[in-house]
């Protein structure tokens, strides 16, 4: 099958990206607004990817709201230049599904059923229940995409890492432990313990997508 992307719609592009690029690690990204205008923001993403080993750089893509404005995550990062990437274990699948559609001004940590933990090097809190938290400072942001599908590509420098029972030891020469993180497959499908699991979004009082 040969497919030209010249006339791809936004939905067709999403179907391709989420069906072929699998599995993708699921992570909550936590941010705070400038001058503490709101409680910490917490939103799940499945677009996190490594960029560079030295210095350690991570990237993720944050789409826009339907009106074209930036979502809280991107706006907060551009204002404060700090964020935390919290990689999620499969036991938090339900929590992730609940947090996909957050309510404005709500306590998003409480809504997701997780606990904030003070970070070491940045202001946004970490997720205590996550497998691994990467504290980051903004290295670069790039605005890409068509007019009706603008995306902020965020690249962050990892300045501190907190590993919680992940089975990773930088000094170990043994084989790596089995993957315990939560992986994103197609829309509403996740990799849990090596098995595909269907989990639709929950708490859809608003349609904010990832924020």
ZAMARGU-4260 file (C-alpha; in steps of 0.2 Angstrom, whole numbers, plus 5000, padded with zeros to 4 digits):
<rodrens>
0) 5000/5000/5000 | 5007/5017/4995 | 4999/5032/5004 | 5002/5051/4999 | 5001/5063/5014
5) 4998/5078/5002 | 4979/5079/5007 | 4980/5072/5024 | 4967/5079/5036 | 4971/5082/5055
10) 4962/5066/5059 | 4971/5056/5046 | 4987/5062/5052 | 4983/5057/5070 | 4977/5040/5065
15) 4994/5037/5056 | 5004/5043/5070 | 4995/5034/5084 | 4994/5018/5074 | 5011/5016/5067
20) 5023/5024/5080 | 5019/5012/5094 | 5021/5009/5109 | 5024/5027/5115 | 5028/5030/5133
25) 5015/5039/5143 | 5020/5053/5154 | 5012/5066/5165 | 5020/5083/5162 | 5018/5095/5177
30) 5020/5114/5176 | 5016/5129/5185 | 5010/5146/5179 | 5020/5162/5181 | 5019/5170/5198
35) 5008/5156/5204 | 4992/5162/5196 | 4984/5144/5197 | 4987/5128/5205 | 5000/5116/5197
40) 4995/5110/5180 | 4996/5091/5176 | 4992/5083/5159 | 4996/5067/5151 | 5006/5065/5135
45) 5012/5051/5123 | 5023/5061/5112 | 5039/5061/5123 | 5055/5057/5114 | 5074/5057/5117
50) 5084/5070/5108 | 5102/5070/5114 | 5112/5061/5127 | 5124/5075/5132 | 5117/5086/5138
55) 5102/5075/5141 | 5087/5082/5131 | 5069/5077/5129 | 5056/5083/5118 | 5037/5082/5117
60) 5023/5090/5106 | 5009/5100/5113 | 4994/5104/5102 | 4983/5119/5103 | 4965/5122/5109
65) 4951/5122/5096 | 4952/5141/5095 | 4971/5140/5091 | 4977/5147/5108 | 4990/5138/5118
70) 4986/5125/5131 | 4991/5128/5149 | 5006/5116/5148 | 5014/5125/5133 | 5010/5142/5140
75) 5017/5139/5157 | 5033/5132/5150 | 5036/5146/5138 | 5033/5158/5153 | 5043/5149/5167
80) 5055/5139/5156 | 5053/5124/5168 | 5043/5107/5168 | 5044/5090/5174 | 5041/5074/5164
85) 5034/5060/5175 | 5034/5043/5167 | 5019/5032/5172 | 5017/5014/5177 | 5003/5003/5170
90) 4995/5003/5187 | 4990/5021/5184 | 4980/5018/5168 | 4964/5023/5175 | 4971/5039/5183
95) 4978/5044/5166 | 4961/5041/5158 | 4953/5053/5171 | 4966/5066/5169 | 4965/5068/5150
100) 4950/5080/5151 | 4954/5091/5165 | 4943/5105/5172 | 4950/5123/5172 | 4955/5129/5189
105) 4953/5112/5196 | 4966/5103/5207 | 4973/5092/5193 | 4984/5082/5204 | 4969/5077/5215
110) 4958/5074/5200 | 4971/5062/5194 | 4972/5054/5211 | 4991/5057/5213 | 5002/5067/5225
115) 5013/5082/5221 | 5031/5080/5227 | 5043/5095/5228 | 5056/5094/5215 | 5075/5097/5218
120) 5079/5109/5204 | 5063/5117/5197 | 5047/5124/5203 | 5034/5112/5196 | 5031/5098/5207
125) 5034/5080/5203 | 5021/5065/5203 | 5026/5055/5218 | 5018/5039/5211 | 5027/5040/5194
130) 5041/5028/5190 | 5053/5041/5185 | 5053/5060/5185 | 5064/5071/5174 | 5065/5089/5180
135) 5068/5100/5164 | 5072/5117/5159 | 5067/5124/5142 | 5081/5122/5129 | 5071/5127/5114
140) 5053/5128/5107 | 5048/5127/5089 | 5031/5131/5082 | 5026/5119/5068 | 5011/5113/5059
145) 4997/5119/5047 | 4986/5134/5052 | 4972/5123/5058 | 4985/5111/5067 | 4998/5121/5076
150) 5009/5112/5088 | 5022/5118/5100 | 5037/5106/5100 | 5046/5108/5117 | 5064/5103/5120
155) 5069/5102/5138 | 5086/5099/5146 | 5085/5086/5160 | 5093/5094/5175 | 5088/5081/5188
160) 5081/5063/5188 | 5071/5054/5202 | 5070/5036/5199 | 5057/5026/5209 | 5059/5007/5209
165) 5061/5007/5190 | 5074/4993/5190 | 5087/5004/5182 | 5104/5006/5189 | 5117/5015/5179
170) 5131/5004/5187 | 5123/4988/5183 | 5129/4976/5169 | 5114/4964/5170 | 5101/4964/5157
175) 5087/4977/5158 | 5072/4974/5168 | 5055/4971/5159 | 5046/4986/5153 | 5034/4992/5167
180) 5029/5008/5160 | 5012/5012/5152 | 5013/5013/5133 | 5001/5021/5121 | 4995/5012/5106
185) 4981/5018/5095 | 4967/5030/5101 | 4961/5023/5118 | 4972/5008/5117 | 4987/5005/5129
190) 5001/4993/5132 | 4999/4985/5149 | 5011/4971/5154 | 5014/4967/5136 | 4995/4966/5132
195) 4984/4978/5123 | 4971/4986/5134 | 4956/4997/5129 | 4953/5012/5141 | 4942/5026/5134
200) 4944/5044/5141 | 4935/5047/5157 | 4928/5062/5165 | 4924/5071/5149 | 4915/5086/5156
205) 4926/5097/5145 | 4935/5093/5129 | 4952/5100/5133 | 4963/5086/5125 | 4980/5086/5133
210) 4983/5102/5142
</rodrens>
